[in-house]
């Protein structure tokens, strides 16, 4: 499936009535989770993953894959970079610290080109 070059591949598991509902939700302004991964890793493993991710972002495309789930992303030349640090108080474990790095973009972000005066 292709949505203006952004989401190009869905696993066979995703090609269902649920997929149709995802597209309906996108048009209604709701967040749709296309892929999620959460696992404990050592700092060195995380650093290596981030280096590989940085290389893929610089190249303009990347594939996220875990088991049967796979999402291809094509990034425009310019994206929005959002960095957030939070402390969250958890009842049993105490304070959980979070560093979130998020990239955002819109379909056709590169379509207009730079602003020019004539």
PEGI-V82130 format. One record per residue. N is the residue number from 0. SS is DSSP state (H for helix, E for strand, C for the rest). PSI is psi as a letter, one per 40 degrees, with the letter a starting at -180 (999 if undefined). Layout:
# PEGI-V82130
N/SS/PSI  N/SS/PSI
This chain:
# PEGI-V82130
0/C/i  1/C/h  2/C/g  3/C/f  4/C/e  5/C/c  6/E/h  7/C/e  8/C/h  9/C/i  10/C/i  11/H/d  12/H/d  13/H/e  14/C/g  15/C/a  16/H/d  17/H/d  18/H/d  19/H/d  20/H/d  21/H/d  22/H/d  23/H/d  24/H/d  25/H/d  26/H/e  27/C/e  28/C/e  29/C/i  30/C/h  31/C/h  32/C/h  33/C/d  34/C/i  35/C/h  36/C/h  37/C/h  38/C/i  39/C/h  40/C/i  41/C/i  42/H/d  43/H/d  44/H/d  45/H/d  46/H/d  47/H/d  48/H/d  49/H/d  50/H/d  51/H/d  52/H/d  53/H/d  54/H/d  55/H/d  56/H/d  57/H/d  58/H/d  59/C/e  60/E/i  61/E/i  62/E/h  63/E/h  64/E/h  65/E/h  66/C/b  67/C/e  68/E/h  69/E/h  70/E/h  71/E/h  72/E/h  73/E/h  74/C/i  75/C/i  76/C/d  77/C/h  78/C/i  79/E/h  80/E/h  81/E/h  82/E/h  83/E/h  84/E/h  85/E/i  86/E/h  87/E/h  88/E/h  89/E/h  90/C/d  91/C/d  92/C/e  93/E/a  94/E/h  95/E/h  96/E/i  97/E/h  98/E/h  99/E/h  100/E/h  101/E/h  102/E/h  103/E/i  104/C/i  105/C/i  106/C/i  107/C/f  108/C/d  109/C/e  110/C/d  111/C/d  112/C/a  113/C/i  114/C/h  115/C/i  116/C/h  117/C/999
